[in-house]
Amino acid sequence: MNAIVGALNHAMRVPLAAELHSRPFLSLNAPEAITHLAIYHGVESGPPRAHSQHLLLESLCEHFGVAAPRHGASHFFHDFGAFRLKWECHTEFATYTVTAPLPEVLALPQAFAHMPLAFLPESWMSQLAGRLMAAAHVVLIKGSQDAAQLPAVFERSLLAGSSVMQGAEVWSDFAIQADGFSRFVIRDIGMRHLQGGRLVQRVLEIETYRMMALLGLPAARAVGRELDRVEAELAALADAMVATDMAQPGEGGCGDEGRLLEQITRLAARMEQLSLANGYRFSASKAYHDLVRARIEELREVRIEGSPTVEEFMERRLTPAMNTCAATSARQEALGRRIADTNDLLRTRVGIVQEMQNRRILESMNARAAQQLRLQLAVEGLSVAAISYYLVGLLGYAGKAAKAAGLPLDPDLALGVLVPLVAGGVWLAQRRLHRRIDKSH
């Protein structure tokens, strides 16, 4: 029966069903220490960058004598005894989450001196140079720990904290400390089984996605400066179009219109380049920001008096940055449409000028054709006279020959009578010839 069901399966049924279980939560029980690293690889070069993440994981597994996952895998978990490692590969980055238990007797400030980062070899850590996007230490402790120790853990005076998931507290200043890591304290006040792992993962995802979302801010600032320059050039072009229209209203201005069209085309190319270079980054920042808000909503925060919640902290610090990215993206699209509209308008004006020039050329051709017709008519009149003259001359010789032969004929009188008849016949013959030519065309 199982073989029959297996034969009935769609080729993608099993992989798609397994997708929901491909990245399970860690099973964490307080007290526990967690180190989280997010390694950026980007998407500019496609699969080879993701391949480098697999090579990085392979070198770590080789150091500990553990079999690495197959290439193309997006998730890996292994218990090394003294610590556990969870690896996930995403579109632009990969995460390494290392966990280890903490002694029960450690005070909160001392707990951050026992992070599982120490288990990772320095030679492997050196390979992360220039690629570390997010790094965080998390301490998961029992609720009996004294909350007064919190200020000694964080360097910033302003802490964000709240009761979450109806059984825990989360505290952080979301700042990079002197050791190069941001810090989070999670107090287990009454969480159920596996809640600790879900909460830690959500907190770490908030930190990672927050940093990835902020990647769009430097791009937005750079693009904003470039858009200022493009807008200034577009305004100058619009002024030049108005000046050209006033100075040369449709007459002799095609050269100026052509130069303006060339400039607007260059502006359109610059806008297209900006869109291709930054469009993905702005879209990705929006997607990451949506994930941050979704993870915060999943925390189900309840305010702790005297401290801002994580949501309030993000609304104050992260949301303005994301609004800047969204506004820059919208401004870029709007400016692109304005350039396209100006380009269409300018092309229309160039077309109108060319049509006017073509009309003047046609009028000139018609005038020349009329002149040629009048000249032709004049020539036709001369040709009728000339042909008639020669025909009458020939007939005159014939009349003289007939008189010499003894016929009773007066050549001069006969020629006088034949002149109008010959001229009329020649004229009728030419008209008939013209009609045949017209019918043939």
PAVO-161112 format. One line per 4 residues: number of its first residue (from 0); their letters; for each residue x, y, z of C-alpha. Coordinates in Angstrom, 2 decimals, padded with zeros to 5 digits. Layout:
PAVO-161112
NUM> a> X:Y:Z; ... $
***
This chain:
PAVO-161112
0> mnai> 000.00:000.00:000.00; 002.84:002.43:000.86; 004.42:001.74:-002.52; 001.13:002.57:-004.25 $
4> vgal> 000.76:005.85:-002.36; 004.37:006.72:-003.14; 003.76:006.16:-006.83; 000.76:008.49:-006.72 $
8> nham> 002.73:011.40:-005.23; 003.46:014.54:-007.17; 007.21:015.00:-007.66; 007.20:018.05:-005.34 $
12> rvpl> 004.80:016.76:-002.65; 007.40:015.47:-000.19; 009.85:018.43:-000.55; 007.01:020.94:-000.16 $
16> aael> 005.62:019.16:002.90; 009.09:019.03:004.46; 009.56:022.79:003.89; 007.41:023.58:006.95 $
20> hsrp> 009.76:021.51:009.11; 013.07:022.45:007.50; 014.06:025.03:010.14; 012.86:023.82:013.54 $
24> flsl> 013.24:025.84:016.72; 016.06:025.01:019.10; 015.13:023.33:022.35; 016.46:025.74:025.00 $
28> nape> 016.17:025.54:028.78; 017.37:028.32:031.05; 020.08:029.08:031.92; 021.54:029.04:028.42 $
32> aith> 023.96:031.17:026.43; 023.49:031.79:022.71; 025.81:033.38:020.15; 024.30:034.33:016.81 $
36> laiy> 026.20:035.34:013.65; 024.68:036.49:010.35; 027.15:036.24:007.46; 026.31:038.37:004.43 $
40> hgve> 026.98:037.01:000.95; 024.63:039.14:-001.19; 022.87:038.22:-004.41; 024.96:040.09:-006.98 $
44> sgpp> 026.84:037.04:-008.20; 024.06:034.51:-007.74; 024.68:030.90:-006.70; 028.50:031.14:-006.33 $
48> rahs> 028.03:033.44:-003.32; 025.67:030.94:-001.65; 028.18:028.22:-002.50; 030.78:030.11:-000.47 $
52> qhll> 028.52:029.79:002.58; 028.51:026.00:002.19; 032.29:026.01:001.91; 032.47:028.06:005.10 $
56> lesl> 030.26:025.57:006.93; 032.28:022.65:005.54; 035.50:024.12:006.92; 033.90:024.45:010.36 $
60> cehf> 032.58:020.88:010.29; 035.98:019.63:009.09; 037.65:021.30:012.05; 035.49:019.26:014.43 $
64> gvaa> 035.52:016.10:012.31; 031.81:016.23:011.49; 030.17:015.47:008.13; 028.86:018.62:006.48 $
68> prhg> 025.43:018.74:004.79; 025.13:018.25:001.04; 025.46:021.24:-001.24; 022.13:022.94:-001.77 $
72> ashf> 020.94:022.29:001.79; 019.45:025.30:003.55; 019.52:023.99:007.13; 021.96:022.11:009.34 $
76> fhdf> 021.98:021.18:013.04; 024.52:019.23:015.08; 025.18:018.60:018.75; 028.94:018.80:019.34 $
80> gafr> 028.64:017.85:023.01; 029.93:021.02:024.63; 027.80:023.14:022.35; 025.16:022.88:019.65 $
84> lkwe> 025.24:024.54:016.21; 022.31:025.54:014.03; 023.03:026.84:010.49; 020.54:028.37:008.06 $
88> chte> 021.16:029.68:004.55; 018.95:032.53:003.30; 018.84:034.52:000.08; 021.44:037.11:001.08 $
92> faty> 022.97:035.72:004.24; 023.56:032.63:006.35; 023.19:032.40:010.14; 025.19:030.45:012.70 $
96> tvta> 023.51:030.01:016.10; 025.70:028.42:018.78; 024.21:027.44:022.15; 025.68:026.12:025.38 $
100> plpe> 024.31:025.69:028.93; 025.31:028.13:031.66; 026.12:027.33:035.28; 023.18:028.04:037.58 $
104> vlal> 025.24:030.14:040.01; 026.50:032.72:037.50; 025.35:036.29:037.96; 024.00:038.04:034.88 $
108> pqaf> 027.10:040.22:034.17; 029.37:037.16:034.38; 027.10:035.15:032.05; 028.18:037.27:029.09 $
112> ahmp> 031.78:036.21:029.75; 030.81:032.56:029.08; 029.46:032.86:025.55; 029.69:029.80:023.24 $
116> lafl> 031.58:031.97:020.74; 034.68:030.63:022.49; 034.05:027.19:020.97; 034.49:028.50:017.41 $
120> pesw> 038.12:028.34:016.17; 039.88:031.65:015.56; 041.16:030.43:012.17; 037.56:029.92:011.07 $
124> msql> 036.44:033.27:012.51; 039.15:035.03:010.49; 037.39:033.88:007.28; 034.41:036.12:008.18 $
128> agrl> 036.39:039.33:007.66; 034.18:041.97:006.07; 031.16:039.68:005.89; 029.65:039.83:009.39 $
132> maaa> 026.27:041.58:009.14; 024.81:040.86:012.58; 026.30:039.43:015.76; 024.44:038.97:019.02 $
136> hvvl> 024.88:037.36:022.42; 021.75:036.15:024.21; 021.48:035.02:027.82; 018.39:033.00:028.71 $
140> ikgs> 017.96:033.01:032.49; 015.40:032.02:035.05; 013.08:034.73:036.28; 014.48:034.58:039.79 $
144> qdaa> 017.54:036.53:038.65; 017.68:040.09:040.00; 016.48:042.58:037.36; 018.65:045.26:038.99 $
148> qlpa> 021.66:043.65:037.31; 020.41:044.64:033.85; 022.04:048.11:033.70; 025.46:046.52:034.34 $
152> vfer> 025.07:044.38:031.19; 024.30:047.12:028.67; 026.37:050.20:027.78; 023.39:052.33:026.79 $
156> slla> 021.19:053.80:029.48; 017.98:053.44:027.47; 016.74:049.85:027.48; 013.81:048.44:025.59 $
160> gssv> 011.97:045.72:027.48; 008.60:044.09:027.73; 006.75:041.02:028.90; 006.35:038.66:025.97 $
164> mqga> 004.53:035.45:025.12; 002.80:035.45:028.53; 005.79:033.94:030.31; 009.00:035.84:029.65 $
168> evws> 010.73:039.21:029.53; 013.03:040.54:026.80; 015.61:043.28:027.43; 018.08:044.96:025.06 $
172> dfai> 019.48:048.33:024.03; 019.93:047.14:020.40; 023.45:048.59:020.40; 026.79:047.03:019.51 $
176> qadg> 028.75:046.68:022.74; 032.49:047.04:023.22; 033.02:043.36:022.35; 031.42:043.87:018.93 $
180> fsrf> 028.16:042.06:019.78; 024.70:043.30:020.59; 023.20:041.81:023.74; 019.82:040.42:024.73 $
184> vird> 018.60:039.20:028.10; 015.59:036.89:028.16; 014.07:036.08:031.54; 012.08:032.86:031.74 $
188> igmr> 009.27:033.61:034.17; 007.05:030.69:033.27; 007.49:029.58:029.67; 006.24:026.21:028.54 $
192> hlqg> 008.21:023.54:026.69; 009.93:024.80:023.49; 008.74:028.38:024.10; 012.29:029.39:024.97 $
196> grlv> 013.61:028.24:021.58; 010.81:030.01:019.70; 011.33:033.22:021.65; 015.11:033.23:021.15 $
200> qrvl> 014.71:032.64:017.42; 012.20:035.47:017.08; 014.45:037.86:018.96; 017.46:036.89:016.82 $
204> eiet> 015.41:037.24:013.65; 014.35:040.72:014.73; 018.01:041.67:015.16; 019.14:040.07:011.88 $
208> yrmm> 016.26:041.34:009.74; 016.64:044.79:011.30; 020.25:044.99:010.14; 019.39:043.64:006.69 $
212> allg> 016.55:046.15:006.35; 018.91:049.01:007.20; 021.15:048.07:004.26; 018.79:050.13:002.14 $
216> lpaa> 019.43:053.35:004.09; 022.95:054.15:002.71; 021.66:053.35:-000.77; 018.69:055.67:-000.22 $
220> ravg> 020.98:058.52:000.84; 023.27:058.03:-002.17; 020.33:057.74:-004.56; 018.74:060.83:-003.01 $
224> reld> 021.79:062.92:-003.87; 021.82:061.57:-007.42; 018.09:062.27:-007.78; 018.71:065.88:-006.73 $
228> rvea> 021.15:066.25:-009.62; 018.81:064.53:-012.09; 015.89:066.74:-011.02; 018.01:069.87:-011.50 $
232> elaa> 019.00:068.75:-015.00; 015.39:067.89:-015.82; 014.24:071.33:-014.68; 016.93:072.95:-016.86 $
236> lada> 015.77:070.86:-019.80; 012.16:071.91:-019.24; 013.21:075.58:-019.19; 015.18:075.05:-022.41 $
240> mvat> 012.12:073.45:-024.03; 009.99:076.48:-023.12; 012.65:078.89:-024.34; 013.01:076.99:-027.63 $
244> dmaq> 009.25:077.02:-028.12; 009.03:080.78:-027.53; 012.04:081.68:-029.68; 011.30:079.37:-032.58 $
248> pgeg> 007.67:078.38:-032.61; 007.90:075.44:-035.00; 010.36:077.02:-037.43; 014.01:076.08:-037.67 $
252> gcgd> 014.09:074.58:-034.16; 014.58:070.92:-035.04; 018.30:071.09:-034.27; 017.65:072.43:-030.74 $
256> egrl> 014.89:069.89:-030.21; 017.26:067.12:-031.26; 019.89:068.22:-028.74; 017.27:068.38:-025.99 $
260> leqi> 016.05:064.93:-026.97; 019.58:063.56:-026.72; 019.96:065.04:-023.22; 016.62:063.69:-022.00 $
264> trla> 017.57:060.26:-023.37; 020.77:060.34:-021.32; 018.75:061.25:-018.23; 016.39:058.34:-018.89 $
268> arme> 019.40:056.00:-019.15; 020.75:057.27:-015.82; 017.39:056.69:-014.15; 017.22:053.18:-015.58 $
272> qlsl> 020.71:052.50:-014.23; 019.71:053.79:-010.78; 016.60:051.63:-010.81; 018.52:048.50:-011.76 $
276> angy> 021.24:049.18:-009.19; 018.94:049.97:-006.23; 015.48:048.61:-007.02; 016.23:045.22:-005.48 $
280> rfsa> 017.81:046.77:-002.39; 014.74:048.92:-001.66; 012.36:046.00:-002.24; 014.46:043.77:000.01 $
284> skay> 014.54:046.41:002.76; 010.75:046.64:002.68; 010.45:042.85:002.87; 012.89:042.65:005.81 $
288> hdlv> 011.05:045.45:007.59; 007.78:043.57:007.17; 009.44:040.51:008.72; 010.66:042.58:011.67 $
292> rari> 007.16:043.88:012.32; 005.73:040.38:011.97; 008.22:038.94:014.50; 007.51:041.78:016.94 $
296> eelr> 003.80:041.13:016.64; 004.42:037.45:017.41; 006.04:038.46:020.70; 002.65:039.67:022.00 $
300> evri> 004.30:042.39:024.06; 002.93:043.78:027.31; 004.43:047.03:028.59; 006.74:047.09:031.60 $
304> egsp> 006.34:050.45:033.31; 009.28:052.78:032.77; 010.64:051.06:029.64; 009.70:051.35:025.96 $
308> tvee> 008.60:048.16:024.29; 010.54:046.62:021.43; 007.81:047.77:019.04; 008.05:051.36:020.28 $
312> fmer> 011.83:051.27:020.03; 011.65:050.07:016.42; 008.93:052.57:015.53; 011.15:055.35:016.80 $
316> rltp> 014.47:054.21:015.31; 013.86:051.76:012.46; 010.62:053.00:010.92; 011.97:056.48:009.96 $
320> amnt> 014.87:054.81:008.16; 012.49:052.53:006.30; 010.26:055.50:005.45; 013.33:057.17:003.94 $
324> caat> 013.96:054.11:001.76; 010.30:053.94:000.72; 010.18:057.68:-000.04; 013.39:057.49:-002.08 $
328> sarq> 012.06:054.49:-004.01; 008.77:056.30:-004.72; 010.65:059.46:-005.69; 012.87:057.46:-008.04 $
332> ealg> 009.84:055.90:-009.73; 008.04:059.26:-009.97; 011.10:060.97:-011.45; 011.44:058.14:-013.96 $
336> rria> 007.82:058.71:-015.02; 008.40:062.47:-015.32; 011.45:061.90:-017.51; 009.46:059.46:-019.65 $
340> dtnd> 006.62:062.00:-020.00; 009.08:064.76:-020.91; 010.73:062.42:-023.39; 007.35:061.67:-025.00 $
344> llrt> 006.49:065.38:-025.12; 009.81:066.24:-026.71; 009.49:063.45:-029.27; 006.00:064.73:-030.09 $
348> rvgi> 007.36:068.24:-030.62; 010.17:066.91:-032.81; 007.57:064.97:-034.81; 005.45:068.09:-035.25 $
352> vqem> 008.45:070.11:-036.41; 009.39:067.38:-038.86; 005.82:067.24:-040.18; 005.84:071.01:-040.70 $
356> qnrr> 009.15:070.75:-042.53; 007.78:067.92:-044.67; 004.69:070.00:-045.46; 006.87:072.92:-046.56 $
360> iles> 008.89:070.54:-048.73; 005.69:069.20:-050.31; 004.42:072.74:-050.91; 007.72:073.62:-052.53 $
364> mnar> 007.50:070.50:-054.68; 003.93:071.40:-055.70; 005.04:074.90:-056.64; 007.86:073.50:-058.76 $
368> aaqq> 005.44:071.03:-060.35; 003.08:073.91:-061.24; 005.97:075.85:-062.74; 006.98:072.80:-064.73 $
372> lrlq> 003.39:072.41:-065.92; 003.24:076.01:-067.11; 006.59:075.60:-068.80; 005.39:072.38:-070.37 $
376> lave> 002.27:074.09:-071.68; 004.40:076.84:-073.15; 006.72:074.29:-074.72; 003.71:072.38:-076.06 $
380> glsv> 002.45:075.52:-077.76; 005.84:076.07:-079.39; 006.04:072.41:-080.36; 002.61:072.60:-082.09 $
384> aais> 003.82:075.63:-084.06; 007.13:073.96:-084.91; 005.57:070.66:-086.01; 002.90:072.47:-087.97 $
388> yylv> 005.57:074.62:-089.65; 007.53:071.59:-090.79; 004.41:069.73:-091.96; 003.17:072.76:-093.91 $
392> gllg> 006.65:073.07:-095.42; 006.54:069.45:-096.56; 003.05:069.90:-097.97; 004.29:073.05:-099.79 $
396> yagk> 006.95:071.01:-101.56; 004.32:068.43:-102.46; 002.02:071.21:-103.87; 004.84:072.70:-105.98 $
400> aaka> 005.68:069.25:-107.32; 002.01:068.71:-108.26; 001.85:072.10:-110.08; 005.05:071.25:-111.94 $
404> aglp> 003.42:067.97:-112.96; 000.67:069.95:-114.65; -002.07:069.76:-112.06; -004.29:072.82:-111.82 $
408> ldpd> -003.24:073.70:-108.27; -002.28:076.96:-106.61; 000.33:075.92:-103.96; 000.17:079.19:-102.01 $
412> lalg> -003.62:079.13:-101.74; -003.59:075.44:-100.75; -000.97:076.04:-098.05; -002.97:078.94:-096.64 $
416> vlvp> -006.02:076.68:-096.35; -003.99:073.77:-094.81; -002.18:075.76:-092.08; -005.09:075.87:-089.57 $
420> lvag> -006.06:072.31:-090.43; -002.51:071.02:-089.85; -002.11:073.02:-086.62; -005.43:071.69:-085.28 $
424> gvwl> -004.53:068.13:-086.20; -001.14:068.38:-084.45; -002.77:069.82:-081.33; -005.42:067.04:-081.24 $
428> aqrr> -002.71:064.39:-081.69; -000.73:065.73:-078.69; -003.84:065.80:-076.49; -004.63:062.21:-077.41 $
432> lhrr> -001.07:061.19:-076.61; -001.30:062.90:-073.16; -004.54:061.05:-072.36; -002.93:057.71:-073.16 $
436> idks> 000.02:058.52:-070.91; -002.30:059.56:-068.06; -004.32:056.32:-068.39; -001.14:054.23:-068.31 $
440> h> -000.21:055.82:-064.91 $
***
